[in-house]
Amino acid sequence: ACTDRIVDGELDAAGNVLCPSPEIQGDGLTTVGLSVSLNGDPNEFSNELEYIFTSLAVTGPLAPDHGTAFGGGQVTVTGEQFVNVTCAPGTTADCLTCRFTSYAPWQPNFVPGMKTDVLVAAVFVSDTEVTCRVPSTQVFGQPPELVL
């Protein structure tokens, strides 16, 4: 069955239309059509574009689970339901990404829960494996932990 879901969008300062995605049921990939109305008229929508929902990947062990402070090594993340969404060069927006997180109690003005994140484009190997280049700990001041 086809169900239309209409959400309220907004126009940001740069002229981009921002629309929150509704929750969708299903595993793996679900492709839906997306169109935009600039005046709220349900009969006046733009051409339909393809939008792909993905279920969250289930991550497993890392190999290796440690490395040098200089970074640059490669970590392999195993799991399930990885999807090949390749990053455009120089960006990590809307693609398969590893987030390295460091909690920073040594930093001036530290507040509990404060952290530093570095996003790194992931390389899709298969639906059960991705790899990421490890950043230098210089960006953190201490060894980071990885969250995918």
KANOR-V310098 format. One record per residue. N is the residue number from 1. PSI is psi in whole degrees, -180 to 180 (NA if undefined). OMEGA is omega as a letter, one per 30 degrees, with the letter a starting at -180 (* if undefined). NEAR is the number of other ideal C-beta (glycine too) atoms within 10 Angstrom. Layout:
BEGIN
n psi omega near
N PSI OMEGA NEAR
N PSI OMEGA NEAR
END
This chain:
BEGIN
n psi omega near
1 143 l 2
2 130 a 5
3 124 l 6
4 136 l 8
5 123 l 9
6 128 l 11
7 152 l 8
8 131 l 7
9 177 l 15
10 157 l 9
11 124 l 10
12 178 a 9
13 -26 a 5
14 0 l 6
15 13 l 6
16 140 l 9
17 122 a 12
18 123 l 9
19 128 l 13
20 139 l 9
21 137 l 11
22 159 l 11
23 142 a 7
24 144 l 12
25 146 l 7
26 162 l 9
27 157 l 9
28 -135 a 10
29 136 l 13
30 119 a 13
31 132 l 8
32 162 l 16
33 145 l 12
34 128 l 13
35 161 a 12
36 138 l 13
37 127 a 14
38 -11 a 11
39 7 l 5
40 -2 l 9
41 119 a 8
42 -9 l 8
43 -3 a 5
44 92 l 11
45 154 l 15
46 177 l 11
47 153 a 7
48 132 l 11
49 161 a 10
50 132 l 8
51 136 a 14
52 120 l 12
53 142 l 15
54 146 l 16
55 157 a 15
56 139 l 7
57 148 l 18
58 117 a 12
59 153 l 17
60 -144 a 13
61 159 l 9
62 149 l 16
63 119 f 12
64 164 l 10
65 13 l 9
66 164 l 9
67 -174 a 14
68 160 l 11
69 -16 a 10
70 -14 a 11
71 -162 l 19
72 -15 l 10
73 173 l 12
74 136 l 12
75 138 l 21
76 126 l 14
77 126 l 21
78 155 a 16
79 -147 a 15
80 154 l 12
81 26 l 15
82 144 a 22
83 138 a 15
84 87 l 13
85 94 a 14
86 141 l 11
87 144 l 17
88 147 a 10
89 131 l 6
90 10 a 7
91 159 l 11
92 15 a 16
93 132 l 9
94 41 l 10
95 178 l 16
96 119 a 20
97 143 l 17
98 137 l 24
99 117 l 16
100 129 a 23
101 134 l 14
102 132 l 19
103 133 a 16
104 67 a 15
105 -15 a 9
106 -11 a 8
107 149 l 13
108 146 l 5
109 31 a 5
110 138 l 11
111 134 l 8
112 136 a 6
113 -10 l 6
114 141 a 12
115 164 l 11
116 128 l 15
117 141 l 12
118 125 l 17
119 135 a 16
120 132 l 18
121 134 l 17
122 155 l 24
123 122 l 17
124 125 l 15
125 -47 l 14
126 179 l 9
127 -4 l 14
128 5 a 14
129 134 l 15
130 159 l 24
131 153 l 14
132 143 l 23
133 128 a 14
134 129 l 22
135 161 l 18
136 144 l 13
137 -8 l 17
138 -33 l 9
139 -15 a 13
140 -34 a 22
141 -5 l 12
142 166 l 12
143 132 a 14
144 167 l 22
145 153 a 13
146 133 l 16
147 127 l 10
148 NA * 20
END
